[in-house]
Amino acid sequence: QVQLVESGGGLVQAGGSLRLSCAASGRTFSSYTMGWFRQAPGKEREFVARITSTSGTLNYADSVKGRFTISRDNAKNTVYLQMNSLKPEDTAVYYCNAFTTSEDYWGQGTQVTVSS
């Protein structure tokens, strides 16, 4: 069982930056692929970024490429999402995800609001 707790959300002006963190419980954090997803009001949850267990592969949604960076610190059981050049359309609840081929866990989410 893995528990995920996101933090770092908030209100920021367009063009600003935020760094989200997701702290995971459990001893096997390093074995999980970690991802960030987001859900805006009235929209479906969408993929944002993903990083494999050894940080060997990073994937990003086209809408955030060049602006967002995902990273992880396996020693701290934490995954990060550095968000730069934020836009109003980035406003959403951001969720952390941990998965393997047989497990799938989600955090409660953290609100990010970007004002124009």
All heavy atoms as an XYZ file, in Angstrom:
886
protein
N       0.848     -1.189      0.000
C       0.000      0.000      0.000
C       0.891      1.248      0.000
O       1.884      1.308      0.727
C      -0.894     -0.002      1.233
C      -1.971      1.054      1.234
C      -3.170      0.661      0.384
O      -3.070     -0.178     -0.519
N      -4.316      1.235      0.665
N       0.516      2.222     -0.798
C       1.262      3.479     -0.888
C       0.291      4.629     -0.649
O      -0.809      4.648     -1.208
C       1.925      3.640     -2.273
C       2.556      5.018     -2.405
C       2.975      2.555     -2.494
N       0.685      5.557      0.189
C      -0.096      6.777      0.384
C       0.674      7.952     -0.186
O       1.884      8.066      0.031
C      -0.388      6.991      1.866
C      -1.354      5.967      2.442
C      -1.767      6.275      3.862
O      -0.988      6.837      4.627
N      -2.984      5.904      4.214
N      -0.040      8.805     -0.901
C       0.575      9.945     -1.571
C      -0.031     11.238     -1.044
O      -1.259     11.355     -0.961
C       0.337      9.856     -3.082
C       0.808      8.565     -3.766
C       0.351      8.535     -5.216
C       2.314      8.433     -3.673
N       0.827     12.202     -0.720
C       0.355     13.492     -0.211
C       1.004     14.597     -1.018
O       2.232     14.777     -0.979
C       0.686     13.664      1.282
C       0.209     15.028      1.767
C       0.052     12.546      2.105
N       0.162     15.342     -1.734
C       0.672     16.449     -2.545
C       0.721     17.735     -1.743
O      -0.066     17.931     -0.805
C      -0.226     16.689     -3.770
C      -0.381     15.512     -4.697
C      -1.642     14.720     -4.445
O      -2.141     14.763     -3.291
O      -2.139     14.052     -5.358
N       1.616     18.621     -2.119
C       1.702     19.945     -1.513
C       2.316     20.900     -2.519
O       2.862     20.476     -3.541
C       2.537     19.912     -0.232
O       3.861     19.498     -0.507
N       2.229     22.195     -2.212
C       2.873     23.194     -3.055
C       1.950     23.959     -3.975
O       2.389     24.881     -4.673
N       0.679     23.590     -4.000
C      -0.255     24.326     -4.827
C      -0.528     25.711     -4.269
O      -0.115     26.047     -3.162
N      -1.244     26.515     -5.053
C      -1.577     27.843     -4.591
C      -2.025     28.734     -5.725
O      -2.313     28.261     -6.834
N      -2.072     30.020     -5.443
C      -2.481     31.033     -6.405
C      -1.241     31.768     -6.901
O      -0.416     32.224     -6.092
C      -3.449     32.019     -5.753
C      -3.867     33.235     -6.579
C      -4.650     32.800     -7.812
C      -4.701     34.188     -5.714
N      -1.114     31.867     -8.214
C       0.038     32.528     -8.809
C      -0.420     33.299    -10.038
O      -1.404     32.924    -10.690
C       1.128     31.491     -9.164
C       0.637     30.529    -10.221
C       2.426     32.156     -9.576
N       0.290     34.366    -10.340
C      -0.035     35.126    -11.539
C       0.529     34.447    -12.778
O       1.523     33.697    -12.703
C       0.530     36.543    -11.435
C      -0.199     37.428    -10.441
C       0.277     38.871    -10.485
O       1.419     39.140    -10.860
N      -0.592     39.799    -10.118
N      -0.075     34.720    -13.898
C       0.424     34.182    -15.163
C       1.893     34.577    -15.342
O       2.283     35.708    -15.048
C      -0.411     34.697    -16.320
N       2.677     33.601    -15.807
C       4.108     33.809    -15.961
C       4.915     33.392    -14.753
O       6.147     33.324    -14.824
N       4.249     33.133    -13.664
C       4.931     32.743    -12.438
C       5.266     31.269    -12.392
O       5.057     30.529    -13.364
N       5.793     30.859    -11.238
C       6.241     29.468    -11.059
C       5.711     28.896     -9.755
O       5.466     29.637     -8.791
C       7.774     29.401    -11.041
O       8.331     29.852    -12.247
N       5.563     27.597     -9.748
C       5.253     26.837     -8.542
C       5.986     25.513     -8.621
O       6.247     25.007     -9.724
C       3.751     26.557     -8.426
C       2.817     27.669     -7.982
C       1.368     27.198     -8.083
C       3.129     28.119     -6.567
N       6.293     24.949     -7.455
C       6.838     23.605     -7.422
C       5.937     22.735     -6.555
O       5.766     23.006     -5.365
C       8.254     23.566     -6.879
C       8.879     22.179     -7.027
C      10.321     22.107     -6.600
N      10.473     21.949     -5.171
C      11.525     21.363     -4.590
N      12.508     20.883     -5.341
N      11.615     21.291     -3.282
N       5.390     21.716     -7.162
C       4.573     20.745     -6.441
C       5.454     19.616     -5.937
O       6.420     19.224     -6.596
C       3.484     20.190     -7.341
C       2.556     21.194     -8.022
C       1.487     20.451     -8.820
C       1.926     22.130     -7.019
N       5.080     19.107     -4.774
C       5.763     17.949     -4.207
C       4.735     16.868     -3.913
O       3.584     17.163     -3.601
C       6.487     18.317     -2.911
O       7.466     19.303     -3.119
N       5.171     15.649     -3.997
C       4.329     14.503     -3.651
C       5.165     13.555     -2.805
O       6.114     12.945     -3.307
C       3.819     13.817     -4.901
S       2.941     12.273     -4.596
N       4.810     13.464     -1.544
C       5.521     12.591     -0.621
C       4.796     11.251     -0.542
O       3.574     11.207     -0.355
C       5.596     13.237      0.755
N       5.552     10.188     -0.680
C       4.981      8.845     -0.689
C       5.417      8.059      0.536
O       6.561      8.153      0.976
C       5.415      8.109     -1.948
N       4.485      7.275      1.059
C       4.828      6.360      2.142
C       5.276      5.041      1.546
O       5.092      4.792      0.351
C       3.623      6.121      3.042
O       2.616      5.456      2.300
N       5.842      4.191      2.353
C       6.197      2.864      1.868
C       7.663      2.741      1.520
O       8.327      3.721      1.196
N       8.134      1.524      1.550
C       9.556      1.267      1.336
C       9.921      1.033     -0.110
O      11.085      0.958     -0.447
C       9.973      0.032      2.146
C       9.744      0.168      3.634
C      10.127     -1.113      4.357
N       9.868     -1.032      5.791
C      10.057     -2.026      6.631
N      10.520     -3.177      6.193
N       9.790     -1.865      7.907
N       8.916      0.898     -0.964
C       9.199      0.508     -2.344
C       8.947      1.641     -3.326
O       8.680      1.407     -4.496
C       8.337     -0.705     -2.734
O       6.954     -0.373     -2.569
C       8.694     -1.905     -1.894
N       9.059      2.876     -2.847
C       8.809      4.031     -3.705
C       9.619      3.960     -4.984
O       9.126      4.275     -6.066
C       9.154      5.310     -2.935
C       9.105      6.561     -3.765
C       7.891      7.162     -4.047
C      10.274      7.141     -4.252
C       7.832      8.322     -4.806
C      10.221      8.289     -5.013
C       9.002      8.886     -5.290
N      10.861      3.549     -4.885
C      11.755      3.566     -6.037
C      11.313      2.617     -7.144
O      11.782      2.743     -8.276
C      13.186      3.233     -5.607
O      13.229      1.943     -5.041
N      10.413      1.708     -6.845
C       9.977      0.752     -7.860
C       8.796      1.261     -8.679
O       8.414      0.626     -9.668
C       9.597     -0.576     -7.211
O       8.458     -0.416     -6.386
N       8.215      2.382     -8.294
C       7.029      2.902     -8.963
C       7.379      3.928    -10.022
O       8.261      4.772     -9.822
C       6.084      3.554     -7.960
C       5.428      2.587     -7.018
C       6.039      2.235     -5.821
C       4.198      2.019     -7.317
C       5.455      1.334     -4.957
C       3.599      1.124     -6.450
C       4.231      0.788     -5.279
O       3.643     -0.112     -4.426
N       6.660      3.853    -11.120
C       6.631      4.983    -12.036
C       5.714      6.035    -11.413
O       4.621      5.710    -10.942
C       6.094      4.576    -13.413
O       7.063      3.719    -14.047
C       5.849      5.777    -14.296
N       6.176      7.270    -11.402
C       5.411      8.348    -10.778
C       4.917      9.330    -11.834
O       5.631      9.628    -12.807
C       6.280      9.094     -9.768
C       6.821      8.236     -8.641
S       5.522      7.500     -7.637
C       4.743      8.977     -6.963
N       3.719      9.805    -11.640
C       3.162     10.730    -12.609
C       2.387     11.859    -11.954
O       2.018     11.787    -10.774
N       2.179     12.890    -12.733
C       1.300     14.000    -12.349
C       0.193     14.106    -13.386
O       0.442     14.025    -14.602
C       2.074     15.313    -12.303
C       2.988     15.455    -11.139
C       4.329     15.181    -11.118
C       2.647     15.875     -9.815
N       4.840     15.422     -9.863
C       3.827     15.851     -9.047
C       1.452     16.288     -9.205
C       3.846     16.210     -7.698
C       1.482     16.641     -7.870
C       2.663     16.603     -7.128
N      -1.020     14.278    -12.886
C      -2.192     14.485    -13.717
C      -2.891     15.734    -13.194
O      -2.607     16.203    -12.087
C      -3.141     13.289    -13.626
C      -2.606     12.038    -14.278
C      -1.588     11.311    -13.701
C      -3.135     11.588    -15.483
C      -1.077     10.163    -14.304
C      -2.654     10.439    -16.088
C      -1.617      9.728    -15.495
N      -3.818     16.266    -13.978
C      -4.573     17.425    -13.518
C      -6.000     17.353    -14.033
O      -6.276     16.715    -15.045
C      -3.906     18.719    -13.966
C      -3.902     18.963    -15.468
C      -3.065     20.191    -15.797
N      -3.078     20.483    -17.226
C      -2.346     21.434    -17.789
N      -1.526     22.193    -17.052
N      -2.420     21.646    -19.096
N      -6.872     18.018    -13.294
C      -8.277     18.063    -13.682
C      -8.802     19.469    -13.465
O      -8.833     19.957    -12.332
C      -9.094     17.057    -12.887
C     -10.523     16.929    -13.366
C     -11.225     15.716    -12.791
O     -10.793     15.125    -11.798
N     -12.304     15.309    -13.418
N      -9.189     20.099    -14.554
C      -9.778     21.432    -14.501
C     -11.292     21.296    -14.327
O     -11.870     20.253    -14.665
C      -9.454     22.193    -15.781
N     -11.940     22.323    -13.828
C     -13.395     22.253    -13.629
C     -14.125     21.919    -14.926
O     -13.877     22.532    -15.968
C     -13.744     23.666    -13.156
C     -12.499     24.179    -12.532
C     -11.376     23.598    -13.340
N     -14.991     20.932    -14.851
C     -15.782     20.548    -16.010
C     -15.050     19.733    -17.045
O     -15.606     19.433    -18.103
N     -13.813     19.364    -16.750
C     -13.023     18.592    -17.711
C     -12.576     17.275    -17.101
O     -12.582     17.095    -15.888
C     -11.808     19.400    -18.171
C     -12.152     20.655    -18.939
C     -10.910     21.306    -19.504
C     -11.250     22.530    -20.338
N     -10.031     23.169    -20.911
N     -12.166     16.364    -17.966
C     -11.654     15.079    -17.500
C     -10.216     15.237    -17.004
O      -9.489     16.151    -17.404
C     -11.718     14.053    -18.631
C     -13.125     13.702    -19.067
C     -13.147     12.557    -20.068
O     -12.071     12.129    -20.510
O     -14.248     12.090    -20.399
N      -9.825     14.312    -16.152
C      -8.446     14.293    -15.681
C      -7.515     14.006    -16.862
O      -7.805     13.123    -17.686
C      -8.276     13.232    -14.604
C      -6.961     13.291    -13.866
C      -6.939     12.336    -12.684
N      -7.952     12.677    -11.679
C      -8.035     12.079    -10.501
N      -7.169     11.133    -10.164
N      -8.976     12.424     -9.645
N      -6.418     14.728    -16.915
C      -5.497     14.555    -18.032
C      -4.067     14.373    -17.548
O      -3.681     14.871    -16.491
C      -5.555     15.765    -18.981
C      -5.090     17.074    -18.391
C      -5.062     18.208    -19.398
O      -5.488     18.022    -20.556
O      -4.597     19.301    -19.029
N      -3.307     13.677    -18.350
C      -1.898     13.416    -18.066
C      -1.087     14.700    -18.189
O      -1.307     15.495    -19.106
C      -1.385     12.364    -19.058
C       0.104     12.234    -19.106
C       0.791     11.584    -18.090
C       0.818     12.755    -20.172
C       2.160     11.452    -18.141
C       2.198     12.626    -20.234
C       2.866     11.974    -19.213
N      -0.130     14.863    -17.284
C       0.772     16.011    -17.332
C       2.217     15.571    -17.562
O       2.861     16.013    -18.501
C       0.690     16.844    -16.034
C       1.727     17.965    -16.045
C      -0.706     17.408    -15.842
N       2.709     14.680    -16.693
C       4.108     14.259    -16.791
C       4.282     12.923    -16.079
O       3.506     12.567    -15.191
C       5.038     15.303    -16.181
N       5.344     12.211    -16.475
C       5.608     10.892    -15.908
C       7.108     10.686    -15.837
O       7.840     11.109    -16.724
C       4.961      9.817    -16.787
C       5.190      8.403    -16.328
C       4.616      7.427    -17.340
N       3.172      7.599    -17.488
C       2.576      7.888    -18.634
N       3.295      8.056    -19.733
N       1.270      8.020    -18.681
N       7.554      9.986    -14.794
C       8.969      9.660    -14.664
C       9.085      8.216    -14.192
O       8.398      7.792    -13.261
C       9.663     10.635    -13.675
C      11.170     10.366    -13.607
C       9.041     10.603    -12.287
C      11.937     11.462    -12.877
N       9.932      7.458    -14.842
C      10.079      6.050    -14.486
C      10.876      5.886    -13.192
O      11.435      6.840    -12.662
C      10.752      5.274    -15.617
O      12.007      5.890    -15.924
C       9.874      5.253    -16.850
N      10.919      4.660    -12.706
C      11.473      4.397    -11.381
C      12.923      4.830    -11.237
O      13.330      5.309    -10.180
C      11.338      2.916    -11.045
O      12.007      2.137    -12.018
N      13.700      4.691    -12.287
C      15.114      5.055    -12.232
C      15.389      6.403    -12.870
O      16.541      6.751    -13.120
C      15.956      3.990    -12.949
O      15.490      3.881    -14.298
C      15.831      2.643    -12.261
N      14.315      7.157    -13.139
C      14.417      8.465    -13.791
C      14.994      8.346    -15.196
O      15.468      9.332    -15.762
C      15.261      9.443    -12.967
O      14.752      9.578    -11.670
N      14.931      7.128    -15.764
C      15.495      6.951    -17.088
C      14.632      7.499    -18.202
O      15.129      7.854    -19.268
N      13.332      7.583    -17.977
C      12.421      8.061    -19.014
C      11.476      9.093    -18.426
O      10.875      8.870    -17.376
C      11.598      6.899    -19.593
O      12.476      5.922    -20.120
C      10.670      7.408    -20.686
N      11.374     10.220    -19.107
C      10.457     11.283    -18.725
C       9.520     11.548    -19.900
O       9.963     11.591    -21.048
C      11.208     12.560    -18.382
C      11.974     12.631    -17.049
C      13.216     11.740    -17.070
C      12.363     14.053    -16.725
N       8.253     11.698    -19.593
C       7.270     12.023    -20.620
C       6.453     13.228    -20.173
O       6.166     13.366    -18.980
C       6.323     10.844    -20.864
C       7.049      9.607    -21.323
O       7.164      8.637    -20.577
N       7.550      9.640    -22.538
N       6.074     14.043    -21.143
C       5.290     15.240    -20.852
C       4.143     15.379    -21.839
O       4.264     15.003    -23.019
C       6.162     16.501    -20.955
C       7.275     16.577    -19.948
C       8.548     16.117    -20.253
C       7.055     17.098    -18.675
C       9.584     16.172    -19.337
C       8.080     17.162    -17.740
C       9.336     16.698    -18.080
O      10.349     16.751    -17.163
N       3.067     15.951    -21.366
C       2.002     16.359    -22.277
C       2.520     17.505    -23.137
O       3.328     18.326    -22.687
C       0.777     16.805    -21.485
N       2.047     17.558    -24.357
C       2.500     18.626    -25.268
C       2.235     20.010    -24.690
O       3.014     20.943    -24.914
C       1.799     18.484    -26.620
C       2.316     17.304    -27.432
O       3.407     16.788    -27.107
O       1.622     16.892    -28.378
N       1.161     20.139    -23.941
C       0.761     21.445    -23.424
C       1.721     21.989    -22.364
O       1.686     23.190    -22.074
C      -0.647     21.362    -22.837
O      -0.698     20.399    -21.809
N       2.568     21.135    -21.797
C       3.468     21.602    -20.737
C       4.944     21.447    -21.099
O       5.816     21.865    -20.325
C       3.178     20.882    -19.407
C       1.702     20.995    -19.036
C       3.611     19.425    -19.445
N       5.239     20.851    -22.229
C       6.638     20.659    -22.637
C       7.374     21.987    -22.691
O       6.866     22.976    -23.219
C       6.699     19.984    -24.007
C       6.522     18.489    -23.969
C       6.636     17.887    -25.370
C       6.416     16.393    -25.337
N       6.438     15.795    -26.698
N       8.573     21.985    -22.122
C       9.382     23.195    -22.099
C       9.075     24.127    -20.948
O       9.827     25.073    -20.698
N       7.983     23.878    -20.238
C       7.606     24.714    -19.095
C       7.637     23.955    -17.776
O       7.971     24.536    -16.746
C       6.204     25.299    -19.308
C       6.060     26.139    -20.548
C       4.702     26.840    -20.603
N       3.587     25.900    -20.644
C       2.608     25.848    -19.738
N       2.616     26.687    -18.708
N       1.619     24.970    -19.863
N       7.274     22.690    -17.804
C       7.211     21.868    -16.591
C       8.346     20.854    -16.598
O       8.732     20.343    -17.658
C       5.891     21.105    -16.521
C       4.670     21.947    -16.268
C       4.698     23.329    -16.333
C       3.459     21.334    -15.950
C       3.570     24.096    -16.100
C       2.321     22.074    -15.712
C       2.372     23.448    -15.798
N       8.845     20.540    -15.405
C       9.883     19.526    -15.253
C       9.532     18.597    -14.105
O       9.300     19.062    -12.985
C      11.247     20.169    -14.986
O      11.569     21.074    -16.048
C      12.331     19.102    -14.883
N       9.509     17.313    -14.382
C       9.261     16.324    -13.338
C      10.596     15.741    -12.888
O      11.504     15.545    -13.701
C       8.305     15.215    -13.840
C       7.884     14.311    -12.682
C       8.918     14.418    -14.984
C       6.769     13.330    -13.053
N      10.698     15.487    -11.594
C      11.911     14.871    -11.059
C      11.522     14.067     -9.819
O      10.412     14.207     -9.303
C      12.968     15.927    -10.710
O      12.488     16.814     -9.713
N      12.452     13.250     -9.356
C      12.169     12.454     -8.165
C      13.435     12.306     -7.344
O      14.554     12.340     -7.879
C      11.606     11.085     -8.535
C      12.585     10.168     -9.261
C      11.858      8.936     -9.797
N      11.343      8.098     -8.739
C      10.402      7.159     -8.916
N       9.881      6.971    -10.120
N       9.986      6.435     -7.904
N      13.223     12.137     -6.056
C      14.303     11.855     -5.125
C      13.911     10.578     -4.392
O      13.097     10.618     -3.453
C      14.491     13.020     -4.162
C      15.697     12.855     -3.249
O      16.119     11.711     -3.031
O      16.188     13.870     -2.732
N      14.459      9.469     -4.806
C      14.073      8.183     -4.217
C      14.499      8.070     -2.758
O      13.886      7.343     -1.981
C      14.641      7.033     -5.033
C      13.917      6.856     -6.359
O      12.784      7.317     -6.521
N      14.567      6.216     -7.320
N      15.535      8.786     -2.368
C      15.978      8.759     -0.977
C      14.965      9.456     -0.070
O      14.872      9.140      1.122
C      17.340      9.414     -0.840
N      14.217     10.405     -0.632
C      13.215     11.144      0.138
C      11.791     10.689     -0.167
O      10.832     11.266      0.341
C      13.334     12.640     -0.149
C      14.645     13.255      0.320
C      14.673     14.749      0.062
C      15.957     15.385      0.574
N      15.997     16.840      0.327
N      11.647      9.669     -1.009
C      10.312      9.178     -1.389
C       9.431     10.315     -1.899
O       8.243     10.413     -1.549
C       9.621      8.496     -0.200
C      10.125      7.088      0.021
O      11.171      6.695     -0.506
N       9.422      6.317      0.823
N       9.998     11.162     -2.713
C       9.274     12.349     -3.161
C       9.450     12.560     -4.666
O      10.545     12.349     -5.203
C       9.764     13.595     -2.411
O       9.576     13.394     -1.002
C       8.984     14.834     -2.835
N       8.374     12.964     -5.292
C       8.411     13.361     -6.694
C       7.989     14.824     -6.767
O       7.157     15.275     -5.975
C       7.509     12.467     -7.564
C       6.052     12.568     -7.171
C       7.689     12.782     -9.037
N       8.585     15.545     -7.694
C       8.357     16.982     -7.820
C       7.838     17.334     -9.213
O       8.091     16.620    -10.189
C       9.660     17.752     -7.584
C      10.335     17.445     -6.279
C      11.362     16.500     -6.211
C       9.945     18.086     -5.108
C      11.991     16.211     -5.006
C      10.567     17.796     -3.900
C      11.587     16.859     -3.857
O      12.199     16.573     -2.662
N       7.152     18.444     -9.274
C       6.768     19.015    -10.562
C       7.071     20.505    -10.505
O       6.375     21.256     -9.817
C       5.292     18.782    -10.874
C       4.859     19.244    -12.266
C       5.510     18.347    -13.338
C       3.337     19.212    -12.405
N       8.126     20.900    -11.190
C       8.469     22.317    -11.289
C       7.698     22.902    -12.455
O       7.823     22.425    -13.587
C       9.970     22.487    -11.514
C      10.416     23.935    -11.688
C      10.236     24.749    -10.432
O      10.561     24.306     -9.338
N       9.723     25.972    -10.586
N       6.909     23.928    -12.168
C       6.043     24.521    -13.181
C       6.457     25.979    -13.377
O       6.353     26.789    -12.456
C       4.583     24.433    -12.748
C       4.132     23.018    -12.420
S       2.362     22.905    -12.085
C       2.235     23.895    -10.600
N       6.924     26.280    -14.562
C       7.343     27.642    -14.903
C       6.447     28.211    -16.004
O       5.733     27.466    -16.681
C       8.795     27.637    -15.378
C       9.763     27.162    -14.326
O       9.556     27.366    -13.119
N      10.831     26.504    -14.755
N       6.507     29.509    -16.173
C       5.729     30.181    -17.222
C       4.270     29.742    -17.185
O       3.678     29.391    -18.213
C       6.336     29.887    -18.602
O       7.685     30.310    -18.664
N       3.702     29.768    -16.011
C       2.337     29.275    -15.845
C       1.328     30.132    -16.592
O       1.491     31.359    -16.722
C       1.980     29.216    -14.363
C       2.583     28.014    -13.629
C       2.608     28.245    -12.137
C       1.819     26.747    -13.968
N       0.293     29.467    -17.080
C      -0.762     30.102    -17.848
C      -2.098     29.880    -17.147
O      -2.248     28.901    -16.405
C      -0.835     29.489    -19.245
C       0.474     29.540    -20.026
C       0.330     28.802    -21.347
C       1.636     28.819    -22.143
N       1.493     28.092    -23.431
N      -3.071     30.745    -17.387
C      -4.395     30.522    -16.772
C      -4.971     29.150    -17.089
O      -5.661     28.562    -16.248
C      -5.238     31.649    -17.383
C      -4.256     32.741    -17.647
C      -2.997     32.045    -18.077
N      -4.665     28.617    -18.260
C      -5.194     27.296    -18.625
C      -4.525     26.156    -17.862
O      -4.936     25.009    -17.991
C      -5.077     27.060    -20.139
C      -3.707     27.317    -20.712
C      -3.586     28.706    -21.325
O      -4.062     29.682    -20.705
O      -2.989     28.808    -22.421
N      -3.501     26.468    -17.077
C      -2.902     25.458    -16.203
C      -3.678     25.306    -14.893
O      -3.369     24.426    -14.083
C      -1.450     25.818    -15.864
C      -0.535     25.780    -17.079
O      -0.670     24.846    -17.890
O       0.296     26.694    -17.208
N      -4.666     26.154    -14.678
C      -5.484     26.078    -13.470
C      -6.203     24.735    -13.394
O      -6.893     24.336    -14.335
C      -6.511     27.218    -13.446
O      -5.809     28.463    -13.350
C      -7.467     27.072    -12.276
N      -5.999     24.034    -12.291
C      -6.575     22.700    -12.121
C      -6.200     22.171    -10.744
O      -5.354     22.750    -10.056
C      -6.059     21.747    -13.201
N      -6.815     21.066    -10.396
C      -6.341     20.273     -9.267
C      -5.309     19.295     -9.822
O      -5.583     18.582    -10.795
C      -7.486     19.517     -8.580
C      -6.929     18.655     -7.449
C      -8.524     20.494     -8.053
N      -4.146     19.283     -9.204
C      -3.053     18.426     -9.656
C      -2.947     17.206     -8.743
O      -2.894     17.348     -7.515
C      -1.747     19.206     -9.671
C      -1.640     20.135    -10.854
C      -2.441     21.278    -10.942
C      -0.777     19.865    -11.916
C      -2.380     22.114    -12.042
C      -0.698     20.700    -13.018
C      -1.508     21.829    -13.070
O      -1.440     22.659    -14.167
N      -2.895     16.038     -9.372
C      -2.863     14.783     -8.650
C      -1.553     14.038     -8.906
O      -1.065     13.986    -10.044
C      -4.009     13.884     -9.085
C      -5.380     14.422     -8.776
C      -6.061     15.210     -9.697
C      -6.000     14.150     -7.554
C      -7.317     15.703     -9.418
C      -7.262     14.643     -7.275
C      -7.909     15.416     -8.209
O      -9.154     15.909     -7.929
N      -1.060     13.434     -7.871
C       0.117     12.582     -7.962
C      -0.341     11.136     -8.137
O      -1.349     10.723     -7.556
C       0.919     12.738     -6.670
S       2.406     11.741     -6.548
N       0.398     10.382     -8.934
C       0.041      8.993     -9.218
C       1.276      8.119     -9.117
O       2.345      8.502     -9.577
C      -0.570      8.907    -10.617
C      -0.787      7.494    -11.075
O      -0.124      7.000    -11.983
N      -1.743      6.804    -10.464
N       1.098      6.939     -8.519
C       2.168      5.953     -8.449
C       1.631      4.652     -9.023
O       0.568      4.190     -8.620
C       2.615      5.734     -7.009
N       2.357      4.065     -9.967
C       1.830      2.821    -10.529
C       2.933      1.865    -10.958
O       4.061      2.233    -11.236
C       0.890      3.117    -11.695
C       1.559      3.571    -12.955
C       1.941      2.651    -13.924
C       1.792      4.906    -13.199
C       2.549      3.061    -15.085
C       2.405      5.330    -14.364
C       2.779      4.406    -15.314
N       2.540      0.603    -10.962
C       3.305     -0.466    -11.580
C       2.316     -1.231    -12.456
O       1.177     -0.793    -12.628
C       3.921     -1.409    -10.528
O       2.853     -2.089     -9.849
C       4.767     -0.645     -9.520
N       2.697     -2.355    -12.956
C       1.779     -3.136    -13.786
C       0.623     -3.706    -12.964
O      -0.417     -4.061    -13.521
C       2.519     -4.289    -14.470
O       3.175     -5.069    -13.470
C       3.542     -3.761    -15.465
N       0.787     -3.763    -11.640
C      -0.252     -4.372    -10.816
C      -0.819     -3.447     -9.749
O      -1.743     -3.831     -9.036
C       0.299     -5.625    -10.139
O       1.429     -5.321     -9.361
N      -0.298     -2.253     -9.611
C      -0.752     -1.333     -8.577
C      -0.936      0.062     -9.157
O      -0.249      0.452    -10.090
C       0.264     -1.266     -7.430
C       0.530     -2.589     -6.740
C       1.666     -2.464     -5.756
O       1.417     -2.022     -4.616
O       2.813     -2.802     -6.121
N      -1.859      0.798     -8.535
C      -2.160      2.145     -9.021
C      -2.690      2.955     -7.842
O      -3.728      2.613     -7.282
C      -3.206      2.077    -10.135
C      -3.391      3.394    -10.840
O      -2.533      4.284    -10.695
O      -4.393      3.545    -11.567
N      -1.975      4.021     -7.469
C      -2.352      4.828     -6.317
C      -2.440      6.300     -6.706
O      -1.680      6.774     -7.563
C      -1.327      4.674     -5.186
C      -1.160      3.258     -4.700
C      -0.077      2.487     -5.118
C      -2.085      2.681     -3.835
C       0.087      1.188     -4.675
C      -1.924      1.373     -3.392
C      -0.835      0.638     -3.825
O      -0.690     -0.660     -3.381
N      -3.352      7.004     -5.997
C      -3.567      8.425     -6.259
C      -3.539      9.217     -4.965
O      -3.980      8.740     -3.926
C      -4.920      8.648     -6.934
C      -4.996      8.075     -8.304
C      -5.368      6.816     -8.649
C      -4.671      8.743     -9.528
N      -5.292      6.658    -10.010
C      -4.883      7.822    -10.572
C      -4.236     10.034     -9.841
C      -4.664      8.150    -11.916
C      -4.014     10.361    -11.166
C      -4.231      9.431    -12.199
N      -3.061     10.446     -5.059
C      -3.143     11.363     -3.944
C      -4.467     12.101     -3.968
O      -5.303     11.894     -4.852
N      -4.655     12.981     -2.993
C      -5.901     13.721     -2.862
C      -5.944     14.959     -3.749
O      -7.020     15.516     -3.979
C      -6.105     14.138     -1.408
C      -6.342     12.968     -0.463
C      -7.604     12.217     -0.814
O      -8.672     12.794     -0.963
N      -7.494     10.896     -0.956
N      -4.805     15.392     -4.214
C      -4.761     16.535     -5.110
C      -4.410     17.839     -4.415
O      -4.640     17.994     -3.215
N      -3.858     18.762     -5.186
C      -3.548     20.100     -4.694
C      -3.974     21.104     -5.755
O      -3.739     20.903     -6.946
C      -2.050     20.240     -4.353
O      -1.800     21.526     -3.767
C      -1.150     20.075     -5.577
N      -4.616     22.166     -5.311
C      -5.177     23.143     -6.245
C      -4.098     24.112     -6.719
O      -3.350     24.679     -5.913
C      -6.302     23.931     -5.567
C      -6.889     25.047     -6.413
C      -7.710     24.525     -7.565
O      -8.532     23.624     -7.407
N      -7.492     25.090     -8.764
N      -4.063     24.316     -8.022
C      -3.212     25.336     -8.635
C      -4.123     26.297     -9.388
O      -4.911     25.870    -10.241
C      -2.185     24.710     -9.599
C      -1.454     25.803    -10.383
C      -1.191     23.855     -8.828
N      -4.029     27.568     -9.055
C      -4.824     28.585     -9.718
C      -3.900     29.649    -10.290
O      -3.090     30.226     -9.553
C      -5.823     29.233     -8.742
O      -6.659     28.224     -8.179
C      -6.685     30.253     -9.469
N      -4.026     29.887    -11.590
C      -3.196     30.874    -12.271
C      -4.088     32.021    -12.723
O      -5.004     31.820    -13.530
C      -2.462     30.254    -13.470
C      -1.518     31.284    -14.091
C      -1.692     29.010    -13.046
N      -3.812     33.185    -12.206
C      -4.624     34.351    -12.562
C      -4.004     35.093    -13.744
O      -2.785     35.119    -13.914
C      -4.739     35.288    -11.364
O      -3.461     35.781    -11.005
N      -4.862     35.683    -14.547
C      -4.392     36.404    -15.746
C      -4.107     37.863    -15.439
O      -4.389     38.365    -14.373
C      -5.440     36.295    -16.848
O      -6.664     36.803    -16.405
